[in-house]
Amino acid sequence: MTIWIASTNRDNWEVIKKKNLWGVPKRNKNSIERSKPEDKILIFVKQENVGDTILPSAITAAFEITSKPFEDVSQVFIKPSTMPGEENFPFRIKLKPVKIFNEPLDFKSLIPNLEFITNKIQWTGHLRTAMRIIPEEDYEFILKAAETPRG
């Protein structure tokens, strides 16, 4: 089993949650093609500005992959305004929820304990690609952190 972390925005997080589906742009076809049913995937949402409010980077859920990668060009995902060209994230996998977090888990507070974040200061570079493999220890740490009451 491989464990992945998928980077998205809040609009597409809503699509993922509603449709149990993950999709990547054409340039990330090779990454998604390495995924397999029973792999696990965490959803990471990037920091976003909404009016005067800054919504921090967060982990929102854990899913299990339930399909082999497939191509579908139907318009499901919302192309971020920062992404050039026409893109509908045609390379996709079906998902089954493992845990949808009641509250998004603040990502910055996790960084000191995450093995895959080797540069703790300029950590965003570790999440620039649509999806990447992370160690099982990081996955377990994140799930445990999501269960810990936050105040």
N, C-alpha and C positions, 0 to 999 in steps of 0.2 A: 504494500500500500504506500502510495505517495501522498504527501500533504502539500497543498498549494495555498498561496494567498493571492487573492484576486483584487486588483485595484479598480475602483469605480467612483462615480459621483453619486450624490443622493437621489437624483432622478432615476438613474438606472438601478440603484439599490431597490427602489420601489418596484421596478419591473421584475427584478430577480426574485424578490419576496412573493410577488403576486403570481408569477408564471413558473417558478422553480426552474429557471433557465439562466445560463451564463453564456455570454457571447463575447468574442474578441474580434478586433479588426483584422483585415487581411494580413497585415505585417506580423501578427502574432500567431499565425496559423501553426507554425512549428511547435510552439509551446503547448497549445491546446491539444494538438495531435499526440502529445506524449501522455496525456491524461487517460485514465482508465476507470471503468465502473469500480466502485468501492473505494476509490481515492477520496480523500477529504479535502475540503476547500473552505478557507475563511474568507469573509468579505470585508475588505478594507475600504472605507469611504474617505476620500481626500478632504482636506480642509476647504471650506467654502465660505464666501462672504454672501450673506443674505441681508441686503439693506445695510444697516449699521451693525449687524450681528455677525460675529465670526463663529461658524460652526467648526469645532476642532476635528482633526483626523481621528477616526475611530474604527473599531472592529464592531460589526453589527450582527454577525451570525456565523454559524458553522453549518456546512452542508456536506452531504455525501453525493458523489457523482454516480448517476444511475444509468448513463448511456455512453456509448462510444461517441467521439466527436462526429459531428455531421455539419453539412452546409445547408443553410436556409437563408434566403435573401428577403424574407418577409420583414416588414418594418415593425419591429417590436421595441428595440432599444432607442434611446434618445441620444443623438449625436451631440457631444459637448460643443459649445460655441467655439472653444479653443482648438478644436480638431479640424485640420484642413480637409477639403475635398468632400466627396460623398462617401459616407461610411454607414453601414447598418449592422456591423458586427456579425457577419454571416457565418462565422465558424463557432459552433455552439455545442453545449452539453446540457443534458437534463440533470436536475438536482433534486435531492430529497432533504428537507431540513433535519439537522441533527439538533441544533439549538439556535433559536432566534432570541437574541439578547433583549431583555425588557428595556434596558437602557443601553445605548451605544457605549462601548468600552473605550475610554480615552486612550488613544494610541501612545501619545508622548510619555505617559506614565509607565508604559510597558517596556519602553526602549532599553533601559539599563539591564533588563533581564532576558532580552531576546538575543539568541545566538546568531540568527541570520543578519541582524543589524550590526555589522562590524564597525561601521563609522557612526558612533553614537551622536556626533555633532551634526554631520550632514547626512542624516539618515534617509531623507526623501529619495535619494538616488537608488536605494534598495527597493523602492516601490514604483519606479517609473514605468516598468513594463506591465502589461495587462495581467499577467500571472507568473508566479515563480514558485519554485519548490522551497519549503522551509523544513527545518528539523522537527521531528515528532515532539521533542522536548518543548519547543516553542508553542506548538499546538496545544499540548497539555497545559502549559503555563497559562495560555490565554483563556482556555475553557475554565480553568480553576479561578482565574481572576474574575471572569464574568459571573461566577457563582458567589463570589465574596461580596457581602453587602457594602455598598458605597454610600458615603454620606456627604 
